[in-house]
Amino acid sequence: MRPGKVDGAMAYIYGMRSVTATAILPASAALALAAAAAPAAAQSSFALGPVTARPGSTVSGTLTVAARGDDPGTTIPFTVVHGTTDGPVLALVAGTHGMEYVPIVALQRLRTSIDPAALRGTVVMVHVANMPSFLGRTIYYSPADGQNLNRVFPGKADGTLSERIADTITREVIARATHVVDLHCGDGNESLRPYAYWITTGEPQVAEAARQMALAFGLDHIIVDGARPTDPAASLYLSNTAVTRGKPALTTETGGMAIVDQASIGLVERGVAGLLKHLGMRAAGPDPVAAPIWIDRNEVLRAGVTGIFQATVERGHTVAAGTLIGRIMDFHGRTVEEIRAPFDGEILYVIGTPPISKGEPVAMVGTRR
């Protein structure tokens, strides 16, 4: 675990936990726990990029990813809601995939609905992490360099544009946060039922804190994700970058198919409200989900060929091993591949548009614990 602020983060996480759980923490975290038990101290100002937020204020600004070589660089718009008393720093990131619109719209609402005067700690909102993909209306990959932003973390300061975006978010946002949520939804081609990923590969206390965050966010399906990399220098995923640095984080999925619907936006708003209450940043908020469905086995099914995909199931369907998920046809209408369920489970998402390229996902199947 890194010293300093990360230990402070653990204090916020464990302030309400039992003495037994606290006993496993390092000495520095135990000291931070004692500090957290004291009355909340007044905030100092919070600087991010070109702006500084004073206590009890909301400010917005833009991080600049400088041009390099032939690429023009890009921008990352953000908002800081800075409370009046000291507390956790919750980073909410939307638009890691540019065609995942629901979280982007949800943060536009949250930037004005969270009252800094009633907030303990700080909320940092990244409104659009992947501006090239957002403006280009592309799924998965950036039109600037063909890379998936959520596979290049922690990034490189001298790398491709996607790698430089990842580097900027890692240094400017994740480094300042105590807790991180990467807000996703089904991409523009994915019909998806809501769920969250709980990453279990971090330090035990970080994994447990992330589990509590997942419950507080309130989605009723939680994937137990024990396959993330553990090397901080090759973390790949945004939320995992936080976890490998000793900070609890989760990834959420709400909405899909490039549809901006009120129900999916409401899930994000409810989830953030639950986290604010759970982290002690705001008194009011919904309770954690009482009886979630834990998904402890899942598999992303991928296309073996390029062609036209036709699904034969829908999101949320329960399937048996061997059930036909969909067919891929060539461009003359001949079936060239059938995709079948590898085990009994539930369809967490399925591709809802015809184009499919070899290697791309066609569906995700999960099995309930």
VOLO-221825 format. One record per residue (C-alpha): residue number from 1; residue in one letter; x negated, z negated, y negated. Coordinates in Angstrom, 2 decimals, always signed. Example, Ala and Ser with C-alpha at 12.3 -4.5 7.8 and 13.67 -1.06 7.14 Angstrom:
<pts>
PT  seq  type  u  w  v
PT  1  A  -12.30  -7.80  +4.50;
PT  2  S  -13.67  -7.14  +1.06;
</pts>
This chain:
<pts>
PT  seq  type  u  w  v
PT  1  M  +0.00  +0.00  +0.00;
PT  2  R  -1.31  +0.79  -3.47;
PT  3  P  -1.82  -2.17  -5.81;
PT  4  G  -0.06  -2.79  -9.10;
PT  5  K  +3.27  -1.12  -9.76;
PT  6  V  +4.06  -0.37  -6.11;
PT  7  D  +3.87  -4.07  -5.33;
PT  8  G  +6.23  -4.66  -8.22;
PT  9  A  +8.59  -2.13  -6.67;
PT  10  M  +8.55  -4.09  -3.43;
PT  11  A  +9.54  -7.18  -5.40;
PT  12  Y  +12.67  -5.46  -6.65;
PT  13  I  +13.42  -4.28  -3.12;
PT  14  Y  +13.00  -7.63  -1.43;
PT  15  G  +14.21  -9.98  -4.13;
PT  16  M  +17.45  -10.66  -2.21;
PT  17  R  +16.02  -10.58  +1.33;
PT  18  S  +15.34  -13.51  +3.64;
PT  19  V  +12.19  -15.65  +3.66;
PT  20  T  +11.33  -14.29  +7.10;
PT  21  A  +11.35  -10.70  +5.87;
PT  22  T  +9.36  -11.69  +2.79;
PT  23  A  +6.68  -13.32  +4.90;
PT  24  I  +5.46  -9.96  +6.23;
PT  25  L  +4.63  -8.68  +2.74;
PT  26  P  +1.08  -8.61  +1.36;
PT  27  A  +0.08  -11.48  -0.94;
PT  28  S  +0.32  -9.28  -4.01;
PT  29  A  +3.93  -8.38  -3.14;
PT  30  A  +4.75  -12.03  -2.53;
PT  31  L  +3.50  -12.83  -6.02;
PT  32  A  +5.61  -10.00  -7.40;
PT  33  L  +8.61  -11.48  -5.61;
PT  34  A  +8.15  -14.72  -7.48;
PT  35  A  +8.00  -12.82  -10.74;
PT  36  A  +11.19  -10.93  -9.86;
PT  37  A  +13.01  -14.21  -9.34;
PT  38  A  +12.37  -15.18  -12.95;
PT  39  P  +14.76  -14.14  -15.74;
PT  40  A  +14.48  -10.47  -16.63;
PT  41  A  +11.92  -9.76  -19.33;
PT  42  A  +12.45  -7.47  -22.27;
PT  43  Q  +11.46  -3.85  -21.71;
PT  44  S  +8.56  -2.15  -23.39;
PT  45  S  +8.90  +1.51  -24.31;
PT  46  F  +8.74  +4.14  -21.55;
PT  47  A  +6.74  +7.31  -22.10;
PT  48  L  +7.21  +10.50  -20.10;
PT  49  G  +5.70  +13.80  -21.12;
PT  50  P  +6.30  +14.42  -24.82;
PT  51  V  +8.90  +11.68  -25.36;
PT  52  T  +9.00  +7.90  -25.59;
PT  53  A  +12.17  +5.95  -24.85;
PT  54  R  +12.66  +2.67  -26.65;
PT  55  P  +14.57  -0.15  -24.90;
PT  56  G  +18.31  +0.55  -24.82;
PT  57  S  +17.98  +4.29  -25.48;
PT  58  T  +18.53  +7.64  -23.79;
PT  59  V  +16.09  +10.43  -24.56;
PT  60  S  +15.57  +13.91  -23.16;
PT  61  G  +12.52  +16.10  -23.04;
PT  62  T  +10.72  +18.82  -21.13;
PT  63  L  +7.62  +18.79  -18.99;
PT  64  T  +5.58  +21.96  -19.33;
PT  65  V  +3.85  +23.58  -16.38;
PT  66  A  +1.19  +25.64  -18.08;
PT  67  A  +0.67  +29.33  -17.44;
PT  68  R  -2.15  +30.28  -15.12;
PT  69  G  -3.48  +33.74  -14.44;
PT  70  D  -0.64  +36.24  -14.28;
PT  71  D  +2.20  +33.71  -13.99;
PT  72  P  +3.84  +32.43  -17.16;
PT  73  G  +4.29  +28.80  -16.14;
PT  74  T  +7.63  +27.05  -16.41;
PT  75  T  +9.46  +24.00  -17.73;
PT  76  I  +11.06  +20.93  -16.15;
PT  77  P  +13.87  +19.35  -18.22;
PT  78  F  +14.41  +15.61  -17.84;
PT  79  T  +16.28  +12.63  -19.27;
PT  80  V  +15.17  +9.00  -19.43;
PT  81  V  +17.83  +6.28  -19.61;
PT  82  H  +15.84  +3.17  -20.56;
PT  83  G  +17.51  -0.21  -20.23;
PT  84  T  +17.02  -3.27  -22.38;
PT  85  T  +15.40  -5.48  -19.71;
PT  86  D  +12.63  -4.88  -17.20;
PT  87  G  +13.57  -3.60  -13.76;
PT  88  P  +13.12  -0.79  -11.22;
PT  89  V  +12.38  +2.79  -12.22;
PT  90  L  +14.77  +5.02  -10.28;
PT  91  A  +13.86  +8.73  -10.25;
PT  92  L  +16.68  +11.18  -9.50;
PT  93  V  +15.50  +14.75  -8.91;
PT  94  A  +17.87  +17.73  -8.78;
PT  95  G  +17.19  +21.42  -8.37;
PT  96  T  +14.22  +21.27  -6.00;
PT  97  H  +15.98  +24.28  -4.53;
PT  98  G  +17.32  +26.25  -7.46;
PT  99  M  +20.62  +27.41  -5.96;
PT  100  E  +21.72  +23.89  -5.02;
PT  101  Y  +23.98  +23.40  -7.99;
PT  102  V  +26.03  +20.27  -7.29;
PT  103  P  +23.28  +17.71  -8.01;
PT  104  I  +22.22  +19.64  -11.12;
PT  105  V  +25.75  +19.44  -12.55;
PT  106  A  +26.11  +15.81  -11.43;
PT  107  L  +23.02  +14.78  -13.39;
PT  108  Q  +24.40  +16.48  -16.49;
PT  109  R  +27.30  +14.04  -16.26;
PT  110  L  +25.19  +11.02  -15.39;
PT  111  R  +22.84  +11.51  -18.34;
PT  112  T  +25.70  +10.52  -20.66;
PT  113  S  +27.67  +8.16  -18.43;
PT  114  I  +24.91  +5.62  -17.72;
PT  115  D  +24.85  +3.17  -20.64;
PT  116  P  +21.27  +2.09  -21.42;
PT  117  A  +22.56  -1.06  -23.14;
PT  118  A  +24.02  -2.22  -19.82;
PT  119  L  +21.05  -1.11  -17.69;
PT  120  R  +18.23  -3.15  -16.22;
PT  121  G  +15.17  -0.99  -15.64;
PT  122  T  +14.96  +2.76  -16.11;
PT  123  V  +16.56  +5.90  -14.69;
PT  124  V  +14.54  +9.13  -14.83;
PT  125  M  +16.55  +12.29  -14.18;
PT  126  V  +14.85  +15.59  -13.43;
PT  127  H  +17.62  +18.07  -14.17;
PT  128  V  +16.09  +21.23  -12.67;
PT  129  A  +12.85  +20.81  -10.74;
PT  130  N  +12.57  +24.48  -9.78;
PT  131  M  +13.47  +26.49  -12.86;
PT  132  P  +12.22  +29.88  -11.53;
PT  133  S  +14.52  +29.59  -8.52;
PT  134  F  +17.44  +28.28  -10.59;
PT  135  L  +17.31  +31.09  -13.12;
PT  136  G  +16.59  +33.63  -10.40;
PT  137  R  +19.48  +32.37  -8.25;
PT  138  T  +17.32  +32.30  -5.12;
PT  139  I  +17.73  +30.24  -1.94;
PT  140  Y  +14.81  +28.32  -0.45;
PT  141  Y  +12.00  +30.30  -2.06;
PT  142  S  +10.72  +30.71  -5.60;
PT  143  P  +10.84  +34.27  -6.94;
PT  144  A  +7.55  +33.52  -8.70;
PT  145  D  +5.41  +33.02  -5.59;
PT  146  G  +7.67  +33.16  -2.52;
PT  147  Q  +7.08  +29.48  -1.71;
PT  148  N  +9.52  +26.72  -0.84;
PT  149  L  +8.93  +23.98  -3.44;
PT  150  N  +9.99  +21.32  -0.93;
PT  151  R  +7.14  +22.29  +1.40;
PT  152  V  +4.16  +22.19  -0.98;
PT  153  F  +4.01  +18.57  -2.15;
PT  154  P  +2.04  +16.81  -3.54;
PT  155  G  +1.03  +20.13  -5.06;
PT  156  K  -2.14  +21.41  -6.70;
PT  157  A  -3.01  +21.41  -10.39;
PT  158  D  -4.75  +24.79  -9.97;
PT  159  G  -2.41  +26.27  -7.36;
PT  160  T  +0.53  +28.65  -7.36;
PT  161  L  +3.44  +28.01  -9.70;
PT  162  S  +5.37  +26.09  -7.02;
PT  163  E  +2.29  +24.00  -6.25;
PT  164  R  +1.81  +23.25  -9.95;
PT  165  I  +5.46  +22.22  -10.29;
PT  166  A  +5.00  +19.87  -7.32;
PT  167  D  +1.81  +18.47  -8.84;
PT  168  T  +3.57  +17.84  -12.16;
PT  169  I  +6.50  +16.05  -10.51;
PT  170  T  +4.13  +13.99  -8.36;
PT  171  R  +2.01  +12.85  -11.32;
PT  172  E  +4.64  +12.52  -14.02;
PT  173  V  +7.75  +11.39  -12.13;
PT  174  I  +6.95  +9.98  -8.69;
PT  175  A  +3.90  +8.10  -9.99;
PT  176  R  +6.08  +6.32  -12.59;
PT  177  A  +8.96  +5.53  -10.24;
PT  178  T  +9.56  +2.57  -7.97;
PT  179  H  +12.36  +4.37  -6.05;
PT  180  V  +13.01  +8.10  -5.61;
PT  181  V  +16.02  +10.18  -4.59;
PT  182  D  +15.69  +13.93  -4.00;
PT  183  L  +19.24  +15.20  -4.56;
PT  184  H  +20.01  +18.30  -2.51;
PT  185  C  +23.08  +20.12  -1.26;
PT  186  G  +23.62  +23.02  +1.07;
PT  187  D  +21.77  +25.96  -0.45;
PT  188  G  +23.63  +29.05  -1.64;
PT  189  N  +23.95  +30.26  +1.96;
PT  190  E  +24.66  +26.95  +3.72;
PT  191  S  +28.06  +25.49  +4.59;
PT  192  L  +27.18  +21.80  +4.89;
PT  193  R  +28.85  +18.47  +5.52;
PT  194  P  +27.40  +15.58  +3.45;
PT  195  Y  +24.60  +13.46  +4.85;
PT  196  A  +21.40  +11.62  +3.87;
PT  197  Y  +17.92  +11.54  +5.39;
PT  198  W  +16.40  +8.12  +6.08;
PT  199  I  +12.61  +8.54  +6.42;
PT  200  T  +11.17  +6.04  +8.92;
PT  201  T  +7.51  +7.11  +8.96;
PT  202  G  +6.38  +4.97  +6.02;
PT  203  E  +5.23  +1.36  +6.07;
PT  204  P  +7.87  -0.85  +7.74;
PT  205  Q  +8.92  -2.56  +4.52;
PT  206  V  +9.21  +0.80  +2.75;
PT  207  A  +11.28  +2.24  +5.61;
PT  208  E  +13.61  -0.76  +5.57;
PT  209  A  +14.04  -0.50  +1.81;
PT  210  A  +14.85  +3.20  +2.19;
PT  211  R  +17.43  +2.36  +4.86;
PT  212  Q  +19.13  +0.00  +2.43;
PT  213  M  +19.07  +2.74  -0.22;
PT  214  A  +20.73  +5.16  +2.20;
PT  215  L  +23.48  +2.66  +2.92;
PT  216  A  +23.94  +1.98  -0.79;
PT  217  F  +24.24  +5.69  -1.60;
PT  218  G  +27.30  +5.66  +0.63;
PT  219  L  +27.25  +8.93  +2.60;
PT  220  D  +28.77  +8.29  +6.00;
PT  221  H  +26.25  +10.38  +8.02;
PT  222  I  +22.60  +9.29  +7.93;
PT  223  I  +19.87  +11.23  +9.74;
PT  224  V  +17.09  +9.05  +11.14;
PT  225  D  +14.03  +11.11  +10.22;
PT  226  G  +10.90  +10.05  +12.06;
PT  227  A  +9.02  +13.34  +11.83;
PT  228  R  +7.68  +13.41  +8.27;
PT  229  P  +3.92  +13.68  +7.68;
PT  230  T  +2.06  +10.45  +6.92;
PT  231  D  -0.88  +11.92  +4.97;
PT  232  P  -0.34  +11.44  +1.20;
PT  233  A  -2.44  +14.54  +0.54;
PT  234  A  -0.16  +16.69  +2.73;
PT  235  S  +3.24  +15.04  +2.25;
PT  236  L  +5.05  +18.43  +2.03;
PT  237  Y  +8.43  +17.07  +0.92;
PT  238  L  +9.31  +15.51  -2.43;
PT  239  S  +10.89  +12.34  -1.07;
PT  240  N  +8.15  +11.96  +1.53;
PT  241  T  +5.57  +12.11  -1.26;
PT  242  A  +7.05  +8.89  -2.59;
PT  243  V  +7.16  +7.30  +0.87;
PT  244  T  +3.49  +8.10  +1.58;
PT  245  R  +2.66  +6.35  -1.69;
PT  246  G  +4.47  +3.16  -0.73;
PT  247  K  +7.70  +3.86  -2.57;
PT  248  P  +11.11  +3.91  -0.84;
PT  249  A  +12.92  +7.22  -1.13;
PT  250  L  +15.64  +9.30  +0.44;
PT  251  T  +17.00  +12.82  +0.43;
PT  252  T  +20.73  +13.41  +0.05;
PT  253  E  +22.83  +16.49  +0.84;
PT  254  T  +26.23  +17.00  -0.83;
PT  255  G  +27.99  +20.34  -1.29;
PT  256  G  +26.85  +23.87  -0.55;
PT  257  M  +27.43  +27.63  -0.68;
PT  258  A  +26.66  +27.59  -4.45;
PT  259  I  +30.11  +26.08  -5.04;
PT  260  V  +30.37  +23.44  -7.76;
PT  261  D  +33.31  +21.30  -6.65;
PT  262  Q  +34.53  +17.98  -8.02;
PT  263  A  +34.52  +16.21  -4.65;
PT  264  S  +30.82  +16.93  -4.06;
PT  265  I  +29.88  +15.98  -7.61;
PT  266  G  +31.81  +12.75  -7.11;
PT  267  L  +29.71  +11.92  -4.04;
PT  268  V  +26.54  +12.10  -6.14;
PT  269  E  +28.06  +10.01  -8.92;
PT  270  R  +29.30  +7.43  -6.42;
PT  271  G  +25.91  +7.41  -4.69;
PT  272  V  +23.95  +6.77  -7.87;
PT  273  A  +26.39  +4.02  -8.89;
PT  274  G  +25.86  +2.38  -5.50;
PT  275  L  +22.09  +2.53  -5.89;
PT  276  L  +22.20  +1.05  -9.39;
PT  277  K  +24.17  -1.91  -8.06;
PT  278  H  +21.99  -2.27  -4.96;
PT  279  L  +18.76  -2.27  -6.99;
PT  280  G  +20.14  -4.81  -9.45;
PT  281  M  +20.05  -2.31  -12.29;
PT  282  R  +23.75  -2.64  -13.07;
PT  283  A  +26.27  -5.29  -12.05;
PT  284  A  +29.22  -3.05  -11.16;
PT  285  G  +29.27  -0.42  -8.46;
PT  286  P  +30.59  +0.48  -5.02;
PT  287  D  +29.59  -1.42  -1.90;
PT  288  P  +27.30  +0.13  +0.73;
PT  289  V  +28.85  +2.26  +3.44;
PT  290  A  +30.08  -0.18  +6.06;
PT  291  A  +29.82  +1.78  +9.31;
PT  292  P  +27.74  +4.95  +8.92;
PT  293  I  +27.19  +7.46  +11.66;
PT  294  W  +23.49  +7.44  +12.51;
PT  295  I  +22.09  +10.80  +13.63;
PT  296  D  +18.97  +10.05  +15.67;
PT  297  R  +18.41  +13.51  +17.13;
PT  298  N  +18.72  +16.76  +15.24;
PT  299  E  +17.46  +20.31  +15.48;
PT  300  V  +17.43  +23.19  +13.03;
PT  301  L  +18.24  +26.39  +14.92;
PT  302  R  +16.36  +29.42  +13.64;
PT  303  A  +16.87  +33.15  +13.87;
PT  304  G  +14.65  +35.03  +16.27;
PT  305  V  +15.44  +38.36  +14.64;
PT  306  T  +16.48  +39.84  +11.30;
PT  307  G  +20.01  +41.14  +10.89;
PT  308  I  +23.60  +40.17  +10.10;
PT  309  F  +24.74  +36.67  +11.05;
PT  310  Q  +28.29  +35.73  +12.02;
PT  311  A  +29.02  +32.05  +12.63;
PT  312  T  +31.45  +31.05  +15.39;
PT  313  V  +31.62  +27.35  +14.36;
PT  314  E  +32.18  +25.47  +11.13;
PT  315  R  +30.44  +22.52  +9.52;
PT  316  G  +31.55  +19.22  +11.03;
PT  317  H  +32.57  +20.79  +14.35;
PT  318  T  +31.62  +18.89  +17.50;
PT  319  V  +29.92  +21.11  +20.06;
PT  320  A  +28.73  +20.80  +23.65;
PT  321  A  +25.35  +21.98  +24.86;
PT  322  G  +25.46  +25.77  +25.23;
PT  323  T  +28.29  +26.29  +22.72;
PT  324  L  +27.95  +29.58  +20.87;
PT  325  I  +26.99  +28.80  +17.25;
PT  326  G  +26.87  +32.38  +16.06;
PT  327  R  +25.64  +35.92  +16.68;
PT  328  I  +23.05  +38.04  +14.96;
PT  329  M  +23.78  +41.74  +14.93;
PT  330  D  +21.57  +44.63  +13.98;
PT  331  F  +22.61  +46.87  +11.11;
PT  332  H  +24.57  +49.12  +13.47;
PT  333  G  +26.76  +46.29  +14.75;
PT  334  R  +25.02  +45.59  +18.08;
PT  335  T  +24.54  +41.92  +19.02;
PT  336  V  +20.82  +41.28  +19.29;
PT  337  E  +20.79  +37.47  +19.51;
PT  338  E  +23.19  +34.66  +20.35;
PT  339  I  +22.51  +31.19  +18.92;
PT  340  R  +23.71  +28.33  +21.13;
PT  341  A  +23.75  +24.56  +20.77;
PT  342  P  +20.72  +23.00  +22.49;
PT  343  F  +22.56  +19.73  +23.15;
PT  344  D  +25.87  +17.98  +22.53;
PT  345  G  +26.32  +17.18  +18.86;
PT  346  E  +27.86  +17.90  +15.49;
PT  347  I  +27.31  +20.88  +13.20;
PT  348  L  +25.72  +19.43  +10.07;
PT  349  Y  +25.40  +22.83  +8.43;
PT  350  V  +25.76  +26.46  +9.38;
PT  351  I  +24.85  +29.59  +7.46;
PT  352  G  +27.94  +30.99  +5.76;
PT  353  T  +26.63  +34.33  +4.49;
PT  354  P  +25.68  +37.44  +6.51;
PT  355  P  +22.00  +38.08  +5.64;
PT  356  I  +19.51  +36.46  +7.99;
PT  357  S  +15.78  +36.95  +8.38;
PT  358  K  +13.64  +36.09  +11.37;
PT  359  G  +12.55  +32.45  +11.22;
PT  360  E  +15.24  +31.32  +8.82;
PT  361  P  +17.65  +28.51  +9.75;
PT  362  V  +21.09  +29.44  +11.06;
PT  363  A  +22.46  +25.95  +11.71;
PT  364  M  +21.59  +22.30  +12.18;
PT  365  V  +22.94  +20.23  +15.07;
PT  366  G  +22.78  +16.45  +15.18;
PT  367  T  +23.63  +13.89  +17.84;
PT  368  R  +25.22  +10.57  +16.95;
PT  369  R  +23.45  +7.39  +18.01;
</pts>
